[in-house]
Amino acid sequence: MQAVGKKNKIKESGIQFLFKYGAIALLIIIILYFSSISEAFLTYANFTDILRSISIVTLLALGVTFTLVVGGFDLSVGSTMSLSTVVTASLMVWYEMPLWLVIILPILVGIIVGVLNSFLIVVLGIPDLLATLSMMYIVAGFHRTYTEGYSIYNNMPLTAGGTAPGQLSEAFLWIGQGRMLGLPVPVWIMLGMVLIAYVVLHHTRWGRVLYMTGGNAEAATLSGVNTRKVKFAAYVISGVFASMAGILFTARVGSGQIDAGAPMLMEAVAAVFVGYSVLGAGKPNAIGTFFGAAVIGILLNGLTILNLPYYAFDIIKGLVLVSALAVTYVYAKKRFSQTG
Amino acid sequence: MVSPFLSMNAIQKSFGHVKALEGAQFQLVKGEVHALLGVNGAGKSTLIKILSGVYEQDAGDILIDGQSVRLRSPKAAKEHGIYCVYQEVDTAIVPELSVAENIMLDTIATAKNVFLSMPKLYEEARNTLKQLQVENIQVQQPAYKLTLAEKQLVLIARALVSSAKIIIFDEPTAPLSIHESDKLFSVIQKLKMQGVGCIFISHRLPEVFEISDRITVMRDGTLVDVFQTADATAEEIIEAMLGTSFHQEQHTRNYPLGETLLDVKELSDGNKLNNLSFTVSEGEIVGIVGLVGAGKTELAKTLFGLVSLTKGSVKLSGKELRVKHPGDAINAGMALIPEERRKEGLFVHESLQTNASFPNLRKFSNLLFMNKSAEKSFAKDIIKRLQIKTDNTETPLVHLSGGNQQKVVIGKWISRDSILYLFDEPTKGVDIGAKADIFRLIRELAESGKGCLYFSSEIQEAINISDRILVMYNGQIVKEFSRGDATQERILLYASGGKEE
């Protein structure tokens, strides 16, 4: 009996350890491994590069974090980002709008998608995964219809004949390509957003209400919280983050690529779930999400240096997501069996 | 006397340190309806779960037809012809399947052949329903179209198809209308005639007298007495259920009551609650007592705005209330300590201080930012005031005992300084020591001029704490007792639908 008990205990503390420090340990191992095989890896230039490459995914993932905090999920962030990308580009290239409108209008688009998601989930009661899956297709369809399937670039030829009048302005491109105080601008934006999300989620009344709604909606209601409004807000926030990611992407690439967001969805979701287990938080959190995005970014950067074929990257991303989920759910099962 | 078909002798069952059954006995002859009665915690449901194979007894034996049997699983119990019709029929019905498939479910599940003949299935199902004389139920329609009462009949039919010898009815009439109950009773009579032994559990005494042949009364996990229904009186039965009722010290109120605080007039929720009127004064503790399913929780939730009322008015401190959401009720000065503590009252994976500050986040934040040190000192404050046994305000609540969790549920309202407290079964699953603390706290609240509504099915506890007791039965208030007049016997009589001559 005692031997079995001891074995269980070791197993349990093993899971505990994995849950608390697994992500960090993984990060250290990855960094050590890649620096041992490539000199180019552990350089300042490469690290700012990594940070810049994860800035867009991190924004998306922050949106997903908010929906997970309230006990929901948002699969439509990738499509929303794609839509925002082409809308941003088109506003400048097709319609020559001023910069402030070019920033505001895509964010409005994100808000609309968020409101529609909320309507489906909160008002109609469709399960979050299914509702946002449908929205993912609808929004993706919209963005392709809007662009007629073409990417949008400076003075592009139009299907109606002639060329587009506008260009992406220098000021706009600075958002995605400029540098400030030794770091690329997108990195500053990302760090700023991570900080804001962290403060809101962990140090404000709103954050408390968001977490409690996700933790036990019934108890939150009986404590006077209007949980429907809270969920509504979370999906709108997710839409806003996705559209910001889209704007950033356009500025970074210098054109409105179609389907820009589709491959980012998986990375964003994986980042959030890796983030669950950072320092044993056990719940979605802003710092963890950033950390998760970093783990994935570093991994992909290293694999690029190793010259792994691009097509194989999805395998790695999928494996990271699966391992993060495994750790999270095995731990959750443990935790619930203790309480039940 | 006829030798019993089923005989359960000297049954023991413990859960951890708690003895649920000790030397319990029960006997059933073929073709009788045998009622099993007892107050909450008497061990009825444990005994029934042992009989239907959900639990296995620690000691004692079960004889069927003189043969000793072991019922290790619900499947084993079914093989011996023991079937159970639970109150929550929906858990046993597959809503998308047809009525016929639902009736034949056990047969289908164990059948060896791969293909099913639908006509044969319908035929057999129809025959079974005919035996019960409820052939008006269409066997081809999907089961979700049925009413609750019809679903019950489907379950009975399922038992009959599998040639059940014993059918357990666990509070079958609780969700039924009077007409539907009558129908059920005539079906039970049919079963009786076919030689099926029926075990009937109900909180409603008039029904028990109407339908049963014998009554077994249990108390504290053991047999008290077996009555022939024809010779028994309601008073006798109630006395047996309660035993020599020990009277705990009652506290006496030594201060005058204030103004009327809560004034409820002709409240209905269009569902369970029907035309309730009552008042609560400042400083008063009003007990609302009723058996399970009497509508106490519904009343608490309606007052608190979780369910909207369809008729009637609620006044708090003289002001007409229109609550559409618990938030409105809280702002008006109400606090609810819900029945399902873990499900409705707490965030069990969060810390004590997070839980405690939640109903009043504005008080614990500057502008938008949480003031964590204020939260902590409030948490320490209620730990001290309610004598919660923990040394750390950061421990997740899962690690606390039920009683201490309950104290947090109560304590979290203190920062709001509410004027009316609704306690829904606050002592459920709480140990003796914590119970005393909770009672003391409720009295303190009343002494400081708050109004308290105490919803409970624990009659003695309600008598001890309340200034006045309202008895609920079937969604209505059927009797009011002052503290002096209230006895367990009288309350239980009214709570089970009886009346004094």
Interface residues (C-beta under 8 A of the other chain):
Chain A: H203 T204 R205 W206 G207 R208 V209 Y211 M212 G215 N216 E218 A219 A220 T221 L222 S223 G224 V225 N226 G282 R335 Q338 T339
Chain B: F304 L306 H325 P326 G327 A329 I330 N331 L336 P338 K343 E344 G345 L346 F347 V348 H349 E350 T354 F358 P359 L361 R362 S365 L368 F369 M370 V398 K412
